[in-house]
Amino acid sequence: MQHLLIVCHPKRQSFTQTVARAYAKELASLGHDVVIRDLYRYGFDPVLSERELMGPGKLVVPAAVRREQRRLLDAGAIAFFYPLWWGHMPAMLKGYFDRVFAAGVAYDMRREGMIPRLSGKKAIIFTSSAAGMTYLRRNKQWRAVGTLEEDQILSLCGVELLEHVHFASITPDLSEKEVAKHLGTLREVTHRHWGRTPAAQG
């Protein structure tokens, strides 16, 4: 199976990047194909232009966006890696959803509403925050995160969210022991969902 990894963090040596690299390595060891799209590294433009919006005029989708849409359509599974900033995904990633998960690619608009076009694809989300889970729940940020990701984006496009793995209390002084513990969790998640013989795509 081909896995598309969408990584969104400006620091090369961030915890987010470490988790993404470890996930890619585990998938490869299990015989899966991995495509990594590091949004900051390759300079993804998150700004949705007027020409990309459906309307009376001609729809113009830049070649760079079409390439990302093709990668999305080719993948059987998608993983997202990003930190929570203000209880939300980074603007760079929101722009990726705005431009790549577009009408005609991720869904169709009909009179009866949105018709998903990505049915059959599966996803796992890996996030981190400096705040602990108690804070996130007390301030209702965690509930908002789930509503946005699962109910308002992925499920509307037909993508099945297998799991949302959150690493809380991730601060710059995180010890190597704590990092190792979190990577152990990541390996467990990877093997739980993808440890069987990779299924053929089709």
N, C-alpha and C positions, 0 to 999 in steps of 0.2 A: 504494500500500500504506500502511496505517496503522501507524505505529511508536509503541510505548509506551516512554517513557524514564523509568526509575525512578532518581531521583537521591537519594543519601543522604550528606549532609555538613552539619554544623551551621553552618559558616561560609559566608556568601553569596559572598565573594570567594576561596574556596578554589580550588586547582588542579582539584579534582573538578568544581566548579561551572563553571569555565572550559571544561573539556573537554566537559561536557554541553551547554553553550550552543553551542559550536562544532559539535558533532555535529548538533544540531537545525537549525542554520543550513545546514549542508551538505546534510542530507536535504531540507530545504525547497527548496533551490536545484535539487535533482534531481527535484523534482515529487512528493515523498512527503508524506503527511499525518503530522503529529507531535503527539503528546499527551505533555506533560511532567508527571510527578507527583514533585514535590520533597517528600519525606517530612517533612523538618524544617519547611519553609516552611508547609505546610498542617496541621501538627500531627497527623500520623498516630499513632494509639495502638497501640503494638506489643504490648500485653499481651493474650494470648489468654485469654478468659474461659471459665469452666466451661460456660456455656450454649452455647458454640460447638463443643464437643466432641461427636462422635457417641456415643450411648449409649442407654440405655433411656428417658431423658427426651426432651422435645421439644427439637429443635435450634433455637436462636435465633441468627440471624446479623444483627448490626446493619446498618442501612441504609448507613452509611458504608463498611462492608466490602463489602456487595453492590455498591455503586457501583464500587469498585476491581476487583472480580471481573468486572464487566461490561466495564470498560476492558480488562482482560486478555483476555477472550474476543473482544473486537472487534478486537484487534490481530493483524496478521500477523507482526510482528517486535517483539522486546523488547530493550531495551538497559539494562544496569545500570551505574551509576556510583557507586563508593564507594572509600574508603581501606581498607587492611588495618590493623587494629588487633589486636595480639597474634596476627598471622597469620590473622586471621579477619575476616568482615564485621562492621560495626557492629551492635549489638543492635537498633537501629531497623529495619534491613533484615531481620534474622533474624525479627523479629516480623511484618514484612510477609509473608514467606514462610509463617510459621505460620498467619496469619489469612486471607490471600488465596489462596494455593495450597492450598486446603482440599479435603478429600474431597468428591466430588460436583461439584467445579469443575475441579480440576487432575488428579484421578485418582479412580478408584473402587476400593473395597476388596472383593475377592472371595475366595473360599476359596483360590483358586490364587495369590493375591497382589494386588499393585497393578496396576490397568489404567489406562494413561495416557489422558487426555482432551484433551491439548493438542497432539496430533500434527499436524504440518504447520507449526507455528510455529517461527520461527528466532530465535536470540538472539546477541548480542555482549556481552561483559563488558569493562568498562573499569575497571581498578583502579590504585591508586598506593600507594607505600610510601616511608617515609623510608629504610628499609633498601635496600641494593643487592641485585641478584640473587644474587651469590655467597653473601651471608649467608642469604638465603631458602632457597637450595638446600642449603647446608651444614647448616642446622638443620631440614631436611625440612618447612619451612613451605609451600614452594611446592607440593610434592606433596600435602600435606593440603588446600590450597586447591582444587586441581583435582579431588580426590576428592570433596570436599563439594559443589562447585558443579555439576560435570558429571555425576558418577556418582550422587550421592545426592539431588539435587534436580531438575535440568533433565531429564535423560534418563529418570528415573522417571515424569515427567509427559508425556513425548513431545516435549519441546522440543529441537530440534537446535541445539547450540552451534556457531556458525560460527567464532568466534575469541575468545580471551581476550587482550586487549591490556593489558599491564601497564607502567606507567611507574614505574621504580625510582629511588631516590635523590632523591625529591621533598622538598625541605626549604624552610623559609621564605625562605632567601636565594637561591632559584632565580632565575637571570638571565632577562631578557626573551629573550635569544637562545636559551636552553635551552627556554623555554616555546614559542617559535615553532617550534623543531625538533620538539617533541612534537606540536604542533598540525598540523604537516606530516604526521606519521605518521598522525594521526587522519584527515586528509583522504584519504590514500592508502587507508586501511582502508575508509572510507565509500564511496569511488568503486569500490573493488574488489568490494564486495559489493552495492552498491545503485546503481551508475552506469548500469545498463541501464534501459530503459523500465519504470517501475513495473508490476508484475504486478497484475492485477485480483484482488481477494479473493473467496473463495467456498469 
